[in-house]
Amino acid sequence: MGRAKVGQSGVTPCKHFLLNALLGQEAGVIGRGNLPQCDSAYWVDLTAGDGAATQVAEPEKSCSPAIFARHCAFVAKHGKPIQAHLYERASTNYSKLVDALDTVWLEQYPDAKGSLFTHNVDSSNLQLDLGSRTACFLYNDPNSIDDWAFTREFLTSARPTPGRLQQWVAMLVGLSVCSAIHLSVVTCGGATLKCCFNFSGTISCCLL
C-alpha cells in the first residue's frame, strides 16, 4: 500500500494534537508565569511545510505554522519577548507558507506579527546561539528521514545551559506507525534532567 499524501495520513491529527498541547503549555508558562531564570522565548519549526490546514474542524490546530502563530500571539499579547522561526526549504511550499500566514493565520492571530519569522533555507544546516535566559522550543516533523533536521551539530548548538528550559519535539512517521518523542531538558544548579515521553505512554527521566 502506498503512503498517504503528506498531511492526509491518519497520524497527522495526532501529531498536531500533541504539538498544540505541548506548545500551549509552554506558552502558558512563559506568557502568564514569572520565571526568574527565563526572560525570553525562542521557538523553531524546522520543517514548517506550506501552512495549509489539514482539517476542516478547528483548522487553526491542524498545521504547525498555525499552531505556532496561535501560541506565539498569546505570549506576545502578554508582553513577553518571543521569536518564532518557521523553516521551509522547498521554494514552492515556502511561497504557500508566506501566503497562508499573511492571508489567514496572522490575520487570525495579529499579535504574532513582528514575532514570527519565515526562512526559505535548509534547516538541517541551522545552528543556534542563544543566551542562557532564553526558553527554547524546537520542533521537527519531517516528511521522510531525508528531511531530518535534528543534526548533531544543531543539538550541540542548542545545548541547555543553567536556567534554560528547553523542549525538543520530534515526530517520526512510518507507513503505519507514528512515534512521537518529547524531550524536556532542564538545567539548574549544575544538574541536567531529561524527561522523555512517547505514545506508548512511558515516561523516563534521567540525569545527564
Secondary structure, DSSP 8 states (H G I E B T S, - for coil): -----TT-STTHHHHHHHHHHHHHHHHHHHHH---TT--EEEEEESS-TT---S-SSSGGGSSHHHHHHHHHHHHHHTT--EEEEEE---HHHHHHHHHHIIIIIHHH-GGGTTTEEEE-S-GGG------TTEEEEEEE--SSGGG----HHHHHHT---TT-EEEEEEEEE-SS-EEEEEEEEEEETTEEEEEEE-TTS-EEEEE-
